[in-house]
Structures are given as C-alpha cells and as structure tokens.
Amino acid sequence: MVLNLLSKVTGARSNRSLWRITGDTRPKQIRTAKNAEEQKAGGNGGRGTPGDRQPKDKLASPDTHHTGPAHSASEHVRRYLIVYTILSVIIALPVGYYSEGFTTVNSRFFSNLVIFFAILTVYPSMVQLRSEGLAKTFKSWRPILASLIYVFLFSPIIAFTLAPTLGSNEIGIGFVAANVVPASSASLGYVLIAGGSIELATALAVLSLVVAIPAIPFFLSIYGGQVSSAVPVLPIMTSVLYILVLPFLAGQLTRYVVLKKKGPLLINKTIRPCYLSLTTMLSMFALIFVLVDKEAALIITKPQIVGEIIGYQSAIIVGILIVSMLVSKAMHLSYEDHQAVAFISVTKNQSVAAAIATLDLSPAAALPLAIIPMIQPVIAIIYIHLERPVRKLFALPEKALLTVSADK
C-alpha cells in the first residue's frame, strides 16, 4: 500500500518529467509563439533538414529503450527510492540496538563494510560522469561560480554555525563533513528528472569533485581548531584520495575503455541506466543500513540529536534552494541552468563523508552520515514537484523577450 501510494505521488510525475526533458520544455504559449516566429522567418528553427532530424523514438528517455530484469529492477528501485531508504533505517535500528555487543566486538569488520559499500557507491557514479566534451560548458562561468559559492562557502559557514549546538564535538565534525563533500550521481538524476541542463550539471559535479579534494581536509581542520578538537589532516587527505580520487580515475578509465571498444550507446543507454544506477542505489541502501546499525544505540537513546540533525540539514538545503532561486533570477539564468546549479549545490555525496568519518574520525562522527541520506531525497523530490511555479518564475524573461520580438 505504501509503495502504491508513493508511486502515485512520485512515479508518474518523474516519468512525465523524464519524457518531457527530451523535447521542448518551454510553456505551451511560449513554444507556440516561438515556432510561429521561426516559421515567419522562413526557417525550421535551426533544427536542420528533415533528413537530419532524429526519429521520434530517439527522443524518448534513454531508460525507456530497455527491458529485462535489470532495467525493471532499476526503474522500480528508483521510483521507490525514499521508501527503500526509510526501510533500510527502520530495519537497521532494532538490529543494531539489540546486537550492540556484537557490533562493538566486530567494529573493525563493520568499518571495513562502510568503506566497501562507500567505494561501491562512488565508483559507478564516476563511470556515469560524462566528462568528455565539457570544455564548452566550463565557459558558463556565472552558474559555475554560483554553485561553487553555495557548496564551498554557504554550506560550510552554516554548518560551522550549527554544528557546535549538537552537544558533541565529534558529531559536529561529522555534520561539517556531510556539508563539504561534492555532489553525487543522484544529483545528476534529480537534474534529469527536473528538466535541468545535464551538461552543466555534469560540469559542476566534476568541478566540485576536484575542488573538494583540498577543501574537505581544509574545512575539517578549520572546524577542529574552532572547537579545540584534534582533526587528523594528513590521514583525511589520504582518505579523500582513496575514497574520491581513485574511484574517479578508475571510473573515468572504465568509461574511456568502454567508449573506445563499444561506443557511447552501450555505456550511456544500456549499462548506465540499468546496471550502474542499480548498483549505486543498492550499495547506498547497504551503506545506510550499516551506518545506522553501528549508531543504533545512540540514535535510539538520543532522539533529540537526531531531530536536530534532521532540522539543521533541512534548513541548509531549503535555505540554499531559496537563495539559489533568487540569485539565478537576478543573474537571468535559464530554468534549465538554475536546476543544474540548485541540485548540484544541495545534494551531497554522503558516501564519501561516511568513509572519511569511519577511517579517520570517531564513531560518533558517523551519526550525521547515517541520518542525512534520509533527508536529501525527500526534499529533492518535494522540490521537483514544485516544477511549475519554479518554471513560471524563470519563464517571465522569455515571455517578455517574445513580446518584444513580436512587436518588431
């Protein structure tokens, strides 16, 4: 019953968005006016000759071209992402609480599980990053600058302000770590569903990953000094290379080899939507389960801290979304570019933060990383459902432009 209800709320909307983003996403009245203007000019809107146009089936979402168990499973898990995330937490809580002794005795084993599932979550997302042909996108400096400010200035400053109130320096450091890591492959998925610019989103994801390499140890060391808590900078830098850089290089090498041998069709329309996405999502569920299992006793005995983490992180995400809309509007960014900036800026790769906390920080630092993955997809999907008012906000300049063109 829960799955059917969520399907009605998110599934149909997501599927419509996926089909819609492959075509013209402008409002109907703008689309009609623009097409009429192009026909008056005696052209076909710059779409090329009939022989150059793609068949209709080429315009469908890449995911819709595949059948089989892997594709069906991937679509099912993606549709019920929130449900399975919450189920992972609900199951892990009693298991971890009643097996606390076993978890404590085998803490090394559980730490290794966190690292394993973190890498298994990160690597497929790095294969999916289309880093080829991004040179032109990097010339769009305004949205890139805005995103970097949100990710590496706004988020850390707000996290620095809120973290000391969590009652524990270790939990506070984990909260800061959760807010200085780069975007994940799920961020690109949200951009895709919302009809944003996937090219700009990919460029932002790659750039944020590169900037995060020195930024993560820098911000953690700054916060550690602020609360007089020792933070092992060198081990953290090593962990960043181990958890972030190596999977990125391995993923891009895998992508390059497959592209060379099999071409883009296999990796972009077969492996990516089926196997890579499914692997990422299942690994994320396993990672959340292990993290909650390790911290189950603390979560159950201190629900107030859990509530504060949920409230704080929600405030950070919603706050940056609101600021990004206002700034994007002031910068005259398109709806598509804004959505790319928004999702890349507020959805973070918590697998990387969890691995760093497990390798180099105290066990309590992993608590925020067990809670925050429940929050991100919920707020992201709610924001996707606000597509109509957001699109209307960014459609106004285009309407005005078309009016001026018609008067001429």
N, C-alpha and C positions, 0 to 999 in steps of 0.2 A: 504493500500500500504506500509506504514511504517513497519507494523507488518510482512508482507510477505518478505520485503527486509531483515529485521533483522533475520528472520527465515533462509533465505539462508546463511547469514553470520555466525550466531552463532548456530542455531538449529542443522543443520546436523552435524557440527563439534563436538558439545557437545555429540550428540547421539553416533557418532562413537567412541568418547573417552570413553564413559561410557561402551560400549561393549568391547572395546579393553582392558581396565584395568582389566577385569576379567580373561583375558588369559595372554599369554606371551607377554610382552610389548617390548621385545628387537627387534632391527632391524632384517630384514629377514636374512641377511647374517650371523649375529651372532647366530641367532636361529638355522639355518641350520647346522652351524659348531658345535655348542654345542650339538645338538641332534645326529649328526654323531659320535661325541666323546663319548657320552653316550652309543650309540649302540655298538661301538667298545669294550667298557668296559664290554659288556655283560649284561648291566642292562637296566632299563627303566627310568633312570634319576631320581631315587628316588621318582617316582610318585606312587609307591605301585603296588599291583597286580591289574589285571583288575577288580576283584570284589570290590576293594577298591575305584576305580575311580568313580567320580560323573557322572551322565548322563549329556549330553550336555546342557539340559535346565537348569541345576543347575548352569551353568557357566554364564548365562546371568545376566545382571544388575538386582538387586532386583526390581527396579521400573518397569521393563518390564513385570513382572508377574501379574500385576493388571489391572483391567478395572473398569469402573464405573465413575460416575460424579466427585467424589473427586480426583481420580487419574488423570483423564483428566484435571481437573482444575489445579491441582498441576503442571503437566507437562507443561501446557500452560503458567502459570504464571512464572515458572522457565525459560522457553525459552525466554519469552519477559520481563525478569526482568528489564533490562535497560529502555525499553520503558515505562513500568508502573511507574518506579521511576521518570523518567522525566515528565510523565503526572501528577503525584502527585504534583510535583513542579509547573508546568505550571498552573494547576487549582487552587492551593493554593495561588499563588501570587496575582491575581486580587481579589479573595475572601477576603484574609486578608487585602489587601490595602484599599478596599472600605468598609470594616467593622471594621476598626481600632478602632473606638469608642466602638463598641460592645465588641471587644476583650479586650480592656483596662478595661472596666467596669467589665467584667467577667473573669479577669485574673486568679483568683483562680480556676475557673472551668477548664480553659484551662491547667493550671499547673497540675491539677489532671488527665486530659486526657493524658498528656505526661507521667505521672507516670504509669497510667493504661496500655497504649499501650507499654511502655518500658518493664514492667513486662510480658505482654502478648507476647512480642517478645523474651524475655530472657528465660522464663520458658520452652517452647517446645524445645529450643536448649539444655537445660540442660537434658531433658529427652533423647535426641538423643545421648548424650555423652556416649560412651561405656567405662566406667571407669573400668569395670570388666576385669581381665586378663591383666593389663597393667604393671605388675611387671617386666616382661622380657624386655619390651620396654624401661623402665626407665634406663636400663643398658647401653643404647646407649648414653653415656654422651657427645660425641662430637657434634652431631647435636642439642642436648638439650641445651648445653652451648652456642652454636652459636645463637640459637633462642632467648634465654634469653638476650643475649647481644644486639641483634637487637631491641628487644621490650622494654627493660628497661634501655638501655644505649644510643644507637644510636638515637632512636626516640625522647626521652626526650631532649637530648642535642641539636638536630637540631631544635626541637620545641621551646626550650628556646631561641635559637639564632634568630629565625624568628618572634616569637610572638610579641616582642616589636615594630616591624615595622608596625603592623596592625593599629596603631593610637589610640588604646583604650586598657587600662589595662584589662577591663572586657572581651573584645573579645579575647585578648591574652590568658587570663586564660582558656577560653573555648577551644581555639586552643590547648593549652597544654593538657587539659583534654582529648581531642579527640585522643591524641597520647600516652597516658599512660594507656589506658584501654586494657583488654585482647582481644583475638580473639573471633569471633562469630561462630555460627553453619554454616554460609555461607562460612567461611574459609574452613571447612571440605568438603563442597560441591565443592569448587574450586579444592581442592586436589584430590577429587574423579574423577572429570572430566579430570584433567590433568594427571591422571595415577600415582599419588604420593602414598606414603605409608600412608594409612588411620590409621594404628595402631600408627605410630609415630606421625602423626598429632593430633590424639586424646590425646595422652600422653602430647604433647606440649600444647594443648588447656587447659587441666586440670591443668597442672603445671603453665601456665601463669595466669590462674584464681586465683590460690592460692597465687602466688607472688603479683598479683595486689591488693589484699586486703590491705596490708600495703603500697604498692608502690604508689597508687593513692593519698591518703592524703599527703604522704611524698613529692612527686614531686610538688603537687599543693601548699603546704605550702612553699617549697623552691622557687618556681617561684613568689609567692605572696611577699615574702621577697625581692626578686631581684628587683621587680618593685614598691616596697613600697605600696602594696595593701593588705588589710586585707583579709585573707582566713580563714574561719571557719573550723578548722581542725577536731574538735570533731563531729560537725554535718556531715561533709563529711564522716568520718569513719562510723557513724551511717547509712548514706545513702548507703555506699558501702555494709554494712551488709544487709541492707534492699533490695537493688536492685540486688545484686550479690550473696551473700551467701545464703540467704533464698530461692531464686529460684533454686539455685544449689542443695541445700539439698532436697527441695521439688521435683525437677525433678529426682534426683537420687533415692529418696524413691519411687516415682511413677514407675520408671524403675524397681526397685527391686521387687516391688509387682507384676507388670505385668509379669516379667520374672518368678517369682515363681509360679504364678497361671496359666499363659497361655503359657509360654515358649518363647524362643527368636524369633520364627517365626513371631508371632503376632506383636511384637514391632519393630523388625528390618525390616520386609518385608511387613507389612501391615499398621500399624499406622504411622511409621516414614516417609516413602516416600509419603504417601498421606496426612493424617490429620495434623501431626506435622509440616511438611515442609510448607504446605499451610497456616496454622495458623501463622507461623513465618513470612512468606512473606507478607501476608495481614496486619498483625499488623505493620510490618515495613513501608508499604506504608501509613497506617493511621498515624503512628508516624511522618513520614516525612511531611505529609500534615499539621498536627497540628503545628509542629515546624516552617515550612515556613509561615503558616498563622499568627503565632504570630510575626514573624520577617519580614513580607512582606514589611512594610513601610521602614524599614532600608535597606532591600535588594534592593528595587527599587530606593530609594533616594541616596544610596551609592554603586553603582555598582563596583566602584574601589576596595573596600574592598572585595567584593565577588570574583572579579577576582584574587586578591592577595591570598585569601584563597585557591582557586582552584589551582593556580600556585604553592603555597608553598606545599600543600598536595601532589600534583602530583610529585613534586621534591623529597619529602621524600620517597614516595612509590617507584618511579623508582630508586632512589639512593640506597635504601636498597636492591632492587631486583638485581641491578648490583653488589653491594658488596657481596651479598649472593652467587651469581653465582661464583664469583672469589674465595671466601673463601671455598665454597663447593668443587670446583675443586681442590684447594690446599690441602684440607683435604681428598681428594679421596672418597667423599661421592657418593653414587649411585644417579642416576637421581630421583628415587622414594623418597629417603630421602631428597634430595635437595628441591623437590617440596613441601614436607610437611613443611620444615623449612621456605621456601620462603612465602607461602601463610599464614601460621600462624603468621608470623612476620609482614606482611604489611597490612593485613585486620583486622580491629578492630571492636569491638562491640560498635558502636556509640549510641546504645540504653541506655547503662549503663552511658556513658558520658552525654547524654541528660538529663537523670533523675537526675544525680548529679547537673548539671547546673541549672535545674529547681528548685530543692529542696533547694540548698544551695548557689548558686551564683546569680549574677544579670541577668536580662532578656537578656542583650546584650551577655552574655557568651554563650547563646544557638545558636547564629548565625552560628558559625562554624559547629555545630552539625546538622544544617539544610542543609548545603551545602556539607559537606564531604561525606555523604551517596550517593550522585550522582557520586562522583569521583571513589570510590573504585571499584564498579562492572565494570565500563568501563575499567579501567586499568587492572583489574584482567582478564577480558575476552580477552583483547588485548594480554596479556602475555600468556594466554592459547593458542592463535593462533600462538605463537612463539615456539610451542612444538618441531617442527622438528629441528631447529637449537640448541635449548637447549638440546634436547635429543642427538644430534650429539656431542655436547660438552662433555657430560658425558659418551658417549659410547666409546670414544677413549681408556681409560684404559682397558675396557673389550675386545676390539679388540686386543690390544697388548697382553693381557693375553692369549687369544685363540691362537694367533700365536705361542707364546712360547710353549703352550701345544701341538700344532700340530707338532712342531719341535721335541719334545721329543718322 
